Structures are given as C-alpha cells and as structure tokens.
Amino acid sequence: MNNDISFMGANLVAQQLDWNMTEGWNQGDSAANDWYRPISTFEERFDAFVQSAVHAGFDTLDVWHPQLNYEWATDEHITGAQRVLQKHGVTVASYGSSYGDTVKKFRRANEIAKALGTNILGGQTPLLLSDRTSVIGILKEFGNVLGLENHPQKSAAELLDEIGNDHDGVIGATVDTGWFGTQGFDAAQAIRELGSNVFYVHLKDVRAVGAHDTCAYGDGIVPIEDCVRALNEIGYDRPISIEHEPEHYNPFPEVLRSRARLLELLEETEMSFT
C-alpha cells in the first residue's frame, strides 16, 4: 500500500484553549474560528498550523473548516492559505466540515476545497436531505466528491442508505473508524461492507464503546490493524488521515506514535499481499 498519511487539522481542536477543552467540541470549534478569522493575523496563524504538521513529519494534511471557514473566508484568506501551502510544499487531502444547510454555503465550501487543491469534502451537510439534487449538481460542477462521515450512523448499512445510488459517483463515505468504535460497530467490517464507496478515511482509535475519548493506535478498542488490511482488500489508494482529538492535552506525541505504527502496518500489509 502506497497511501499518503495525512495530518487532520481537527486534531488541534483544543489548542486555542491551552489544551484544556472543558465545555465540549463546540467550545474548541468556536475558539478556533475566532483564532483564524481575523485577516490581519490569518496567514501567520495558518502558517503556524501547517508548520506544526510539517515539523511532525507530514507533507499532507486535512484542513478543518474553522481553519478556513467557508462562512467567513474571503478571497484574501484563500490566497494567504495557498501561499502558505506552496511555501511548505504541502498537499491538502481533504476539506473537513459540516458544509452548511443552504446552497450558497455548500457552493462556497466547494469553492474553498477546490482552491486548496483537493476534491474531497469529508463531513456532513443537512442539505443532502433538503436539496439532494443541488448537492449532486454542485459537486459535479466543481469536480468534487462528498464523503459522508459516520458520526450518528451506527453501521455501514445506515451510511450506505444515506449514500444511495442516484449520485453518479460523487457521494460516498468518509469512514471515521473511531466513531464506529464509539457506536460499538467493527470499523474494519464497515470498510469491507462499504467497499468502493469509501472515498476517504479518518483512522482513529477510541478508548471505549459509548464514549469518544480518542487515543493513540493500540491504546483503544478500534481494530486498527484489521482496518488497514480491509483498506488494502478494497483497493483503497487515497490518503489515510491520522485523527486524534484529545480534549485535555497536546496530541502531537501520540500522533507521532500512531504515524509510526501506521507506517509499519502499511509495510506489513503490502508484504502480506505480494
């Protein structure tokens, strides 16, 4: 397997709170939006985010929407982000978000993904229920795909029902292995059941079923090794995003452990299938 390994920007959800997020995900989301939004400091702060991933050994990353939010990003923000990415020679694997509930918002999210050099939107949009035709049309217009991320869904079957078969290949799945673990569903089995519908992967471990306490690979209950085997079996050749979003400490040391383990697993899997 020759998959690139990507650093998920949402790993830094607690960064602007001094790595102590006491009021849940929305607190971190709001703090990150407030941090990146001012145009006077945007490029410097976006550069610091990209540099942190580069220094950790990544040349591919996922931009999390508060780092370049379609609701406030101007063309000047986008140009600044492009300069930073070019400066560091970094590729954007996906633009991760909840993409709004209006056609205008969804279109802007697609514009930003395209400007970042990716065609993968990995997340959710309620617009899929209210105006599925527009979602499909906009994705086709921009040459993008929407990988639905399994946050509420408890099984691969539920996700397949939402993906449907009327989308001409532009709607699939972004498999979040950690959320399948939280729901008590075997993430490797989900990958196998989803098959060619897997557009992107957030490879994540969690400590226990019923909660979403993320951790380094091997410290939790997600079958990470079998997930990598399953990705190889379905012929998945896109990047694999390392996702770990602790609420009360800096994730970088454990992200580095997970990256080293993933590199081992990719090599072992390649050898076992040759």
C-alpha distance (Angstrom), angle and dihedral (degrees) to the residues before:
residue distance angle dihedral
M1 . . .
N2 3.79 . .
N3 3.78 99.3 .
D4 3.79 118.8 151.2
I5 3.80 114.6 -123.3
S6 3.78 115.9 -130.1
F7 3.80 133.3 -159.4
M8 3.80 112.9 -131.1
G9 3.81 112.3 -133.7
A10 3.80 90.6 -149.2
N11 3.81 87.7 68.2
L12 3.79 83.5 84.1
V13 3.81 95.5 57.9
A14 3.81 91.9 124.0
Q15 3.80 97.6 39.7
Q16 3.80 97.4 98.7
L17 3.82 88.5 50.0
D18 3.81 92.9 57.5
W19 3.80 89.3 -101.5
N20 3.80 92.9 -62.8
M21 3.80 111.5 106.5
T22 3.79 104.9 178.3
E23 3.82 101.9 166.6
G24 3.78 103.5 50.1
W25 3.79 137.4 -100.6
N26 3.80 97.2 -44.7
Q27 3.79 90.0 59.8
G28 3.79 91.1 58.4
D29 3.80 92.5 41.9
S30 3.80 91.3 52.8
A31 3.81 93.4 46.0
A32 3.81 91.4 50.6
N33 3.81 92.0 49.6
D34 3.79 90.2 50.8
W35 3.81 90.4 48.7
Y36 3.80 98.4 50.4
R37 3.83 101.3 32.9
P38 3.87 102.1 79.2
I39 3.80 107.2 91.6
S40 3.81 91.6 -151.5
T41 3.82 91.1 67.1
F42 3.80 102.0 21.0
E43 3.79 100.5 101.0
E44 3.81 93.3 46.5
R45 3.80 91.9 49.1
F46 3.79 95.3 43.3
D47 3.80 87.4 49.2
A48 3.81 90.2 54.1
F49 3.82 90.0 52.7
V50 3.80 92.6 49.8
Q51 3.81 92.5 44.1
S52 3.80 91.1 53.0
A53 3.80 90.3 56.3
V54 3.81 92.4 45.1
H55 3.80 92.1 49.8
A56 3.80 88.2 52.5
G57 3.81 89.6 57.8
F58 3.81 101.6 -96.6
D59 3.79 126.3 130.1
T60 3.81 93.0 174.2
L61 3.79 126.3 59.5
D62 3.78 144.4 168.4
V63 3.78 116.9 -123.6
W64 3.81 110.2 -136.7
H65 3.79 111.8 -145.3
P66 3.86 98.0 -114.7
Q67 3.81 86.5 60.2
L68 3.84 89.8 60.2
N69 3.78 106.6 3.2
Y70 3.81 117.5 -164.3
E71 3.82 87.6 -143.1
W72 3.81 94.6 63.6
A73 3.80 107.9 12.3
T74 3.80 113.2 117.8
D75 3.78 125.5 -163.8
E76 3.80 86.0 -99.1
H77 3.81 90.8 58.1
I78 3.80 90.2 49.4
T79 3.79 93.2 49.3
G80 3.80 90.0 50.1
A81 3.80 91.5 50.9
Q82 3.80 90.6 49.6
R83 3.81 90.9 52.0
V84 3.80 91.2 51.6
L85 3.81 93.8 48.4
Q86 3.79 91.9 48.1
K87 3.79 91.9 46.8
H88 3.81 92.1 56.0
G89 3.81 96.8 35.8
V90 3.79 91.0 -122.7
T91 3.80 126.5 157.9
V92 3.80 122.2 -146.6
A93 3.80 111.1 -135.5
S94 3.80 98.1 -173.9
Y95 3.77 145.1 -9.3
G96 3.81 106.6 -126.8
S97 3.76 121.2 -155.6
S98 3.73 153.2 105.3
Y99 3.77 96.0 -92.4
G100 3.76 103.3 -146.5
D101 3.77 134.4 -102.0
T102 3.81 100.1 -98.0
V103 3.78 135.3 70.5
K104 3.81 89.8 -121.0
K105 3.81 93.0 55.8
F106 3.79 94.0 44.0
R107 3.79 91.2 49.7
R108 3.81 91.4 51.0
A109 3.81 90.7 49.8
N110 3.80 88.9 54.0
E111 3.80 90.6 49.2
I112 3.79 90.9 53.3
A113 3.80 93.8 47.0
K114 3.79 89.6 51.6
A115 3.81 91.8 47.8
L116 3.81 89.7 51.8
G117 3.79 90.0 55.3
T118 3.79 98.5 -110.9
N119 3.78 131.4 110.0
I120 3.82 95.7 -163.9
L121 3.78 120.8 99.0
G122 3.79 105.7 -172.4
G123 3.78 112.4 -168.2
Q124 3.78 141.7 46.5
T125 3.79 141.4 -62.6
P126 3.81 128.1 -170.1
L127 3.80 85.8 -149.7
L128 3.79 86.8 79.8
L129 3.79 88.0 72.1
S130 3.80 98.2 39.2
D131 3.82 100.9 38.7
R132 3.80 111.1 8.3
T133 3.81 91.7 160.8
S134 3.80 92.2 60.5
V135 3.81 91.9 47.1
I136 3.79 91.3 54.1
G137 3.79 92.7 43.6
I138 3.81 94.4 50.9
L139 3.81 92.8 46.8
K140 3.80 90.0 52.2
E141 3.80 91.6 46.5
F142 3.81 92.3 55.9
G143 3.80 97.0 35.5
N144 3.81 89.5 -118.5
V145 3.80 133.9 136.5
L146 3.78 129.7 -144.6
G147 3.78 116.2 -138.1
L148 3.80 106.9 -164.1
E149 3.79 109.9 -138.8
N150 3.79 116.7 -138.3
H151 3.78 104.6 -125.4
P152 3.79 103.0 133.4
Q153 3.81 97.1 18.2
K154 3.79 114.0 101.8
S155 3.81 98.0 -162.1
A156 3.78 144.8 18.6
A157 3.80 88.9 -105.8
E158 3.81 91.6 60.7
L159 3.80 90.2 50.6
L160 3.81 92.0 47.9
D161 3.80 89.6 53.0
E162 3.82 90.2 56.0
I163 3.80 92.8 45.3
G164 3.79 91.7 53.7
N165 3.80 123.8 174.8
D166 3.78 104.1 -94.3
H167 3.80 99.7 84.6
D168 3.83 106.5 86.6
G169 3.80 91.7 -123.6
V170 3.81 98.8 -55.6
I171 3.82 98.3 108.3
G172 3.79 123.0 62.0
A173 3.79 140.2 126.0
T174 3.76 137.0 -60.5
V175 3.79 99.5 -159.4
D176 3.80 112.9 -144.2
T177 3.79 101.2 -167.4
G178 3.80 91.5 -168.3
W179 3.78 94.0 57.6
F180 3.78 90.8 50.1
G181 3.81 85.7 52.5
T182 3.79 90.8 50.6
Q183 3.80 88.8 52.2
G184 3.80 91.8 48.9
F185 3.81 93.5 -114.6
D186 3.81 122.2 133.5
A187 3.81 104.6 -108.7
A188 3.81 93.4 -158.2
Q189 3.79 89.8 53.5
A190 3.81 88.6 49.8
I191 3.80 90.9 53.9
R192 3.80 91.0 51.0
E193 3.80 92.5 47.3
L194 3.79 92.8 47.8
G195 3.82 92.6 46.9
S196 3.79 112.6 158.9
N197 3.80 90.0 9.3
V198 3.82 89.4 75.1
F199 3.80 104.6 105.1
Y200 3.80 97.7 164.5
V201 3.81 141.5 1.1
H202 3.79 133.7 -140.4
L203 3.80 100.3 -165.2
K204 3.79 104.5 -154.5
D205 3.79 137.8 157.2
V206 3.82 125.7 -150.6
R207 3.77 129.4 -165.1
A208 3.79 100.0 -128.4
V209 3.79 145.6 1.2
G210 3.79 114.0 -95.8
A211 3.81 96.5 32.3
H212 3.78 135.8 64.0
D213 3.80 103.2 -132.4
T214 3.81 102.2 146.4
C215 3.79 123.1 -150.1
A216 3.80 145.1 167.5
Y217 3.79 117.4 -65.6
G218 3.77 110.2 -80.4
D219 3.81 95.5 22.5
G220 3.81 93.1 87.4
I221 3.79 144.2 42.6
V222 3.82 102.7 -90.2
P223 3.86 112.9 108.8
I224 3.80 93.6 -125.8
E225 3.82 95.1 169.3
D226 3.79 92.4 51.6
C227 3.81 90.3 46.1
V228 3.80 89.5 58.1
R229 3.80 90.2 48.4
A230 3.80 90.1 49.6
L231 3.81 91.5 51.1
N232 3.78 89.2 53.2
E233 3.81 91.3 48.4
I234 3.82 92.9 54.6
G235 3.81 91.9 46.3
Y236 3.80 95.1 -114.1
D237 3.82 107.5 177.6
R238 3.81 103.9 167.3
P239 3.81 125.9 98.9
I240 3.79 121.3 -70.5
S241 3.80 113.7 -135.4
I242 3.80 119.0 -143.3
E243 3.80 105.9 -141.5
H244 3.81 124.2 -173.5
E245 3.80 120.5 149.0
P246 3.81 111.0 177.0
E247 3.78 114.2 -176.4
H248 3.81 98.2 -146.8
Y249 3.80 109.5 34.2
N250 3.80 145.0 36.6
P251 3.83 108.0 -84.1
F252 3.80 98.2 -156.4
P253 3.84 99.2 95.2
E254 3.81 91.4 51.3
V255 3.81 92.3 41.7
L256 3.80 87.6 56.9
R257 3.82 90.3 50.3
S258 3.78 90.1 49.8
R259 3.80 92.3 48.0
A260 3.81 91.1 52.5
R261 3.80 90.6 49.0
L262 3.79 92.4 47.5
L263 3.79 91.3 51.7
E264 3.82 88.6 53.1
L265 3.79 92.2 48.8
L266 3.80 93.2 48.4
E267 3.80 90.4 51.7
E268 3.81 93.0 46.0
T269 3.78 92.1 47.6
E270 3.78 92.6 49.4
M271 3.80 90.9 50.6
S272 3.81 92.9 48.5
F273 3.80 92.4 53.4
T274 3.82 97.0 47.4
